[in-house]
Amino acid sequence: MRLLHTSDWHLGRRFHGASLLEEQEASIARIADLTREQAVDAVLIAGDLYDSRFRKTFKPLVRALGLAFKQR
């Protein structure tokens, strides 16, 4: 079994008030690409997946995460 170990994504976090949504979506897409390229069986996310202070941004991030991995 091949695992990709990641941690502390903090999805939804902002940087000095600026949205990082595009960068976070690109990172998720890159992780999904790596799972395909390296024939990864499971992705382990150790640590904080979401930044709880920014709950209202969760919906588009969850959608991006699902779409990126669905293509596998």
Phi and psi restraints in degrees (value plus and minus 20) as a CYANA .aco file:
   2 ARG   PHI    -125.0   -85.0
   2 ARG   PSI     105.3   145.3
   3 LEU   PHI    -133.0   -93.0
   3 LEU   PSI     123.5   163.5
   4 LEU   PHI    -131.1   -91.1
   4 LEU   PSI      93.9   133.9
   5 HIS   PHI    -115.2   -75.2
   5 HIS   PSI     102.6   142.6
   6 THR   PHI    -149.1  -109.1
   6 THR   PSI     151.4   191.4
   7 SER   PHI    -178.8  -138.8
   7 SER   PSI     138.5   178.5
   8 ASP   PHI      29.7    69.7
   8 ASP   PSI      40.9    80.9
   9 TRP   PHI     -93.0   -53.0
   9 TRP   PSI     -55.1   -15.1
  10 HIS   PHI      32.0    72.0
  10 HIS   PSI      27.7    67.7
  11 LEU   PHI     -80.8   -40.8
  11 LEU   PSI     116.5   156.5
  12 GLY   PHI      79.4   119.4
  12 GLY   PSI     -32.4     7.6
  13 ARG   PHI     -86.1   -46.1
  13 ARG   PSI     127.9   167.9
  14 ARG   PHI    -134.8   -94.8
  14 ARG   PSI     138.9   178.9
  15 PHE   PHI    -139.7   -99.7
  15 PHE   PSI      89.6   129.6
  16 HIS   PHI      29.5    69.5
  16 HIS   PSI      22.4    62.4
  17 GLY   PHI      66.0   106.0
  17 GLY   PSI     -30.1     9.9
  18 ALA   PHI    -108.3   -68.3
  18 ALA   PSI     119.3   159.3
  19 SER   PHI     -88.6   -48.6
  19 SER   PSI     121.1   161.1
  20 LEU   PHI    -132.7   -92.7
  20 LEU   PSI      -4.2    35.8
  21 LEU   PHI     -76.2   -36.2
  21 LEU   PSI     -67.1   -27.1
  22 GLU   PHI     -82.3   -42.3
  22 GLU   PSI     -62.6   -22.6
  23 GLU   PHI     -86.6   -46.6
  23 GLU   PSI     -58.7   -18.7
  24 GLN   PHI     -87.9   -47.9
  24 GLN   PSI     -60.4   -20.4
  25 GLU   PHI     -83.1   -43.1
  25 GLU   PSI     -60.3   -20.3
  26 ALA   PHI     -84.7   -44.7
  26 ALA   PSI     -58.2   -18.2
  27 SER   PHI     -85.9   -45.9
  27 SER   PSI     -62.1   -22.1
  28 ILE   PHI     -82.2   -42.2
  28 ILE   PSI     -63.5   -23.5
  29 ALA   PHI     -82.0   -42.0
  29 ALA   PSI     -60.0   -20.0
  30 ARG   PHI     -85.9   -45.9
  30 ARG   PSI     -60.4   -20.4
  31 ILE   PHI     -83.1   -43.1
  31 ILE   PSI     -62.2   -22.2
  32 ALA   PHI     -82.0   -42.0
  32 ALA   PSI     -61.6   -21.6
  33 ASP   PHI     -80.1   -40.1
  33 ASP   PSI     -63.7   -23.7
  34 LEU   PHI     -81.2   -41.2
  34 LEU   PSI     -57.6   -17.6
  35 THR   PHI     -83.7   -43.7
  35 THR   PSI     -55.9   -15.9
  36 ARG   PHI     -92.9   -52.9
  36 ARG   PSI     -68.1   -28.1
  37 GLU   PHI     -81.2   -41.2
  37 GLU   PSI     -57.5   -17.5
  38 GLN   PHI    -122.5   -82.5
  38 GLN   PSI     -11.4    28.6
  39 ALA   PHI      32.0    72.0
  39 ALA   PSI      28.8    68.8
  40 VAL   PHI     -95.2   -55.2
  40 VAL   PSI     114.6   154.6
  41 ASP   PHI    -107.3   -67.3
  41 ASP   PSI     -50.5   -10.5
  42 ALA   PHI    -173.2  -133.2
  42 ALA   PSI     125.6   165.6
  43 VAL   PHI    -128.0   -88.0
  43 VAL   PSI     104.5   144.5
  44 LEU   PHI    -122.0   -82.0
  44 LEU   PSI     104.4   144.4
  45 ILE   PHI    -131.4   -91.4
  45 ILE   PSI      82.1   122.1
  46 ALA   PHI    -117.3   -77.3
  46 ALA   PSI     103.6   143.6
  47 GLY   PHI      88.9   128.9
  47 GLY   PSI    -177.1  -137.1
  48 ASP   PHI    -103.8   -63.8
  48 ASP   PSI      95.2   135.2
  49 LEU   PHI     -96.4   -56.4
  49 LEU   PSI     -66.4   -26.4
  50 TYR   PHI    -132.6   -92.6
  50 TYR   PSI     134.0   174.0
  51 ASP   PHI    -115.0   -75.0
  51 ASP   PSI      87.3   127.3
  52 SER   PHI     -84.4   -44.4
  52 SER   PSI     -35.3     4.7
  53 ARG   PHI     -92.7   -52.7
  53 ARG   PSI     -33.7     6.3
  54 PHE   PHI    -143.1  -103.1
  54 PHE   PSI      34.4    74.4
  55 ARG   PHI     -78.3   -38.3
  55 ARG   PSI     -54.4   -14.4
  56 LYS   PHI     -87.1   -47.1
  56 LYS   PSI     -35.8     4.2
  57 THR   PHI    -110.8   -70.8
  57 THR   PSI     -23.4    16.6
  58 PHE   PHI     -81.1   -41.1
  58 PHE   PSI     -61.7   -21.7
  59 LYS   PHI     -77.4   -37.4
  59 LYS   PSI     -72.1   -32.1
  60 PRO   PHI     -85.6   -45.6
  60 PRO   PSI     -50.4   -10.4
  61 LEU   PHI     -91.0   -51.0
  61 LEU   PSI     -60.5   -20.5
  62 VAL   PHI     -83.7   -43.7
  62 VAL   PSI     -60.6   -20.6
  63 ARG   PHI     -81.9   -41.9
  63 ARG   PSI     -65.5   -25.5
  64 ALA   PHI     -83.1   -43.1
  64 ALA   PSI     -61.3   -21.3
  65 LEU   PHI     -82.5   -42.5
  65 LEU   PSI     -67.2   -27.2
  66 GLY   PHI     -83.1   -43.1
  66 GLY   PSI     -63.4   -23.4
  67 LEU   PHI     -86.8   -46.8
  67 LEU   PSI     -59.8   -19.8
  68 ALA   PHI     -82.7   -42.7
  68 ALA   PSI     -62.9   -22.9
  69 PHE   PHI    -104.4   -64.4
  69 PHE   PSI     -41.6    -1.6
  70 LYS   PHI     -85.1   -45.1
  70 LYS   PSI     -52.2   -12.2
  71 GLN   PHI     -88.2   -48.2
  71 GLN   PSI     -33.6     6.4
